[in-house]
Amino acid sequence: SARSYGDKVSALNDQIRALRRNNILRIQQTENRLRMAELKVQSDSIELVQAKVNFDIGKYQLERAENLFDEGLRSLTDFETRKLKFQEVQAKLISSENKLLSSKNELISARIDLDAIDNDFKDKLAKAESEMYTAMSSQFDAEASTTKLENQYSNYERRTGYRHILAPQDGYIAKAIQVGIGETIKEGDPIVNIVPANAELAVEMYVQPVDLPLVKVGNKVRFIFDGWPAIVFSGWPQISNGTFGGVVIAIDQFAGPNNQYRVLVMEDPEEDAWPDLLRIGSGADGIALFNDVPVWYEIWRQLNGFPADYYTQEQKDQAASSKK
């Protein structure tokens, strides 16, 4: 409806422009007719003056011919001929007067037509503009109704969306926390536990506070995942079989409820990839690797109760440079 009213407004605008152009042409045409009527009045006026002069001359000649006929100097035939010519001049005078009056009437009609054109144009223009403003008002009303309907539809759509709770990402429902039918749920209450479908896997390790100084970001860790058999030789990770490498990426700054610190370990890009069938929630045994030391040093350290040597970032960089 709004588009239809808009098209009507455009059509009325075109009509108004056409009326203006047509009015200019009609005014020019009528002005030309008025000018022609004025010139014709002037011409007929001159012709009337000439006819009056001819009438006066003919009347004078008729009087002279009548006097000569009375005196016997002219024949009756000449007198009647002069009388006929006088009647012709008199008829021409009357015809000239009629032509002048007709030309004046045409001049008056041309002036009336010129005024009528302007009045007719104003009337048609006012009518077209009135229809255009009416169409514009209807268009604005339709647009306002459309906006109101869109707002109402948006509200309905939003309210309909409240019937479903959407997860922020794709995943699988791992646990239903609210399991009752028709339960009333408060704002902020957990409903379900969702496990992401596509996510980078990481292992949560928990270490005792006494062992926390031994763990640094970037340290290497070996894992034994549940479901994947492994043979582990303590202290010799290079000869262990079935273990997977990891790298420490983050360490919590505070202890958890179990009075242990959480350590996040991700897949080591320098090691073999973790199994594709590995899922979130799988169990993993983590083995943090200390520094490589001789066997006699480890026995001596254990006997004397000295702390273990562990990697530092500088040692790792030096070891990598020496390998290269």
DAFENLIN-V979142 format. One record per pair of residues at least 24 apart in sequence whose ideal C-beta (glycine too) atoms are under 6 Angstrom apart, sorted by the first residue. I is the first residue (numbers start at 1). J is the second residue. Records with the same first field share a line. If there is no record, write none. Layout:
# DAFENLIN-V979142
I->J  J
This chain:
# DAFENLIN-V979142
1->142
2->139  142  143  146
5->135  138  139  142
6->139
8->135
9->132  135  136
12->128  131  132
15->128
16->128
19->124  125
23->121
26->117
27->117
30->113  114  117
33->110
34->110
37->106  107  110
38->107
40->103
41->103  104  107
44->99  100  103
45->100
47->96
48->96  97  100
51->92  93  96
54->89
55->89  93
58->86  89
62->86
167->194
169->196
170->197
171->195  196  197
195->280
202->264  266
203->265  284
204->262
205->263  265  286
206->260  262
207->261  263
212->261
214->310
215->263
217->248
219->248  311
220->289
221->246  265  286  288
222->287
223->284  286
224->285
225->284
226->282  283
237->289
244->274
245->271
